[in-house]
Amino acid sequence: AHSDACVANLQLEKETLLKSIEESSNQQRELNDRLAHFDACVANLESEKESFARSIEELSNQKRELEECLASSDAHLQLEKEKLLKSINQEHELEERLAHSDACVANLQLEKETLLKSIEE
């Protein structure tokens, strides 16, 4: 009877240990699944990080190109402004010369009339 009780106790202990091993296996499987999930999340984040880095580099290149274009446009506008100012100055100079020519013509006309009167007298 004592042997039977010992066998029954050992059998019960064996079943308890097997259940414990099964629970540990289930927990290990669950932890492995969670670890795989976290690894996948880290890989996705790394991929996004690389994508963001490429986007930032592309935007930086576009910004540099736009800044160069703006500088070129500014230089072109400055050149056009200088040309326009030169044309305006030339226009003023020509207007002054025209006014001077008109005054000279008026003076010559006056002189002509004076000479004609002198000849008539």
Backbone hydrogen bonds, N-H to C=O, Kabsch-Sander energy under -0.5 kcal/mol:
donor,donor_aa,acceptor,acceptor_aa,energy
5,A,1,A,-2.3
6,C,2,H,-2.5
7,V,3,S,-2.7
8,A,4,D,-2.5
9,N,5,A,-2.6
10,L,6,C,-2.8
11,Q,7,V,-2.8
12,L,8,A,-2.5
13,E,9,N,-2.8
14,K,10,L,-2.6
15,E,11,Q,-2.3
16,T,12,L,-2.3
17,L,13,E,-2.6
18,L,14,K,-2.5
19,K,15,E,-2.5
20,S,16,T,-2.5
21,I,17,L,-2.8
22,E,18,L,-2.6
23,E,19,K,-2.8
24,S,20,S,-2.5
25,S,21,I,-2.5
26,N,22,E,-2.6
27,Q,23,E,-2.8
28,Q,24,S,-2.8
29,R,25,S,-2.7
30,E,26,N,-2.5
31,L,27,Q,-2.9
32,N,28,Q,-2.5
33,D,29,R,-2.4
34,R,30,E,-2.5
35,L,31,L,-2.6
36,A,32,N,-2.5
37,H,33,D,-2.3
38,F,34,R,-2.7
39,D,35,L,-2.6
40,A,36,A,-2.3
41,C,37,H,-2.4
42,V,38,F,-2.7
43,A,39,D,-2.4
44,N,40,A,-2.4
45,L,41,C,-2.6
46,E,42,V,-2.6
47,S,43,A,-2.3
48,E,44,N,-2.6
49,K,45,L,-2.7
50,E,46,E,-2.3
51,S,47,S,-2.4
52,F,48,E,-3.1
53,A,49,K,-2.5
54,R,50,E,-2.3
55,S,51,S,-2.5
56,I,52,F,-2.9
57,E,53,A,-2.3
58,E,54,R,-2.7
59,L,55,S,-2.8
60,S,56,I,-2.5
61,N,57,E,-2.4
62,Q,58,E,-2.6
63,K,59,L,-2.7
64,R,60,S,-2.4
65,E,61,N,-2.6
66,L,62,Q,-2.7
67,E,63,K,-2.7
68,E,64,R,-2.5
69,C,65,E,-2.6
70,L,66,L,-2.8
71,A,67,E,-2.5
72,S,68,E,-2.5
73,S,69,C,-2.8
74,D,70,L,-3.0
75,A,71,A,-2.4
76,H,72,S,-2.5
77,L,73,S,-3.1
78,Q,74,D,-2.5
79,L,75,A,-2.2
80,E,76,H,-2.6
81,K,77,L,-2.6
82,E,78,Q,-2.4
83,K,79,L,-2.2
84,L,80,E,-2.6
85,L,81,K,-2.8
86,K,82,E,-2.3
87,S,83,K,-2.5
88,I,84,L,-2.7
89,N,85,L,-2.6
90,Q,86,K,-2.6
91,E,87,S,-2.6
92,H,88,I,-2.5
93,E,89,N,-2.6
94,L,90,Q,-2.7
95,E,91,E,-2.5
96,E,92,H,-2.6
97,R,93,E,-2.3
98,L,94,L,-2.6
99,A,95,E,-2.7
100,H,96,E,-2.4
101,S,97,R,-2.7
102,D,98,L,-2.9
103,A,99,A,-2.4
104,C,100,H,-2.7
105,V,101,S,-2.7
106,A,102,D,-2.5
107,N,103,A,-2.7
108,L,104,C,-2.8
109,Q,105,V,-2.6
110,L,106,A,-2.5
111,E,107,N,-2.8
112,K,108,L,-2.8
113,E,109,Q,-2.5
114,T,110,L,-2.5
115,L,111,E,-2.8
116,L,112,K,-2.8
117,K,113,E,-2.2
118,S,114,T,-2.2
119,I,115,L,-2.5
120,E,116,L,-2.0
121,E,117,K,-1.6
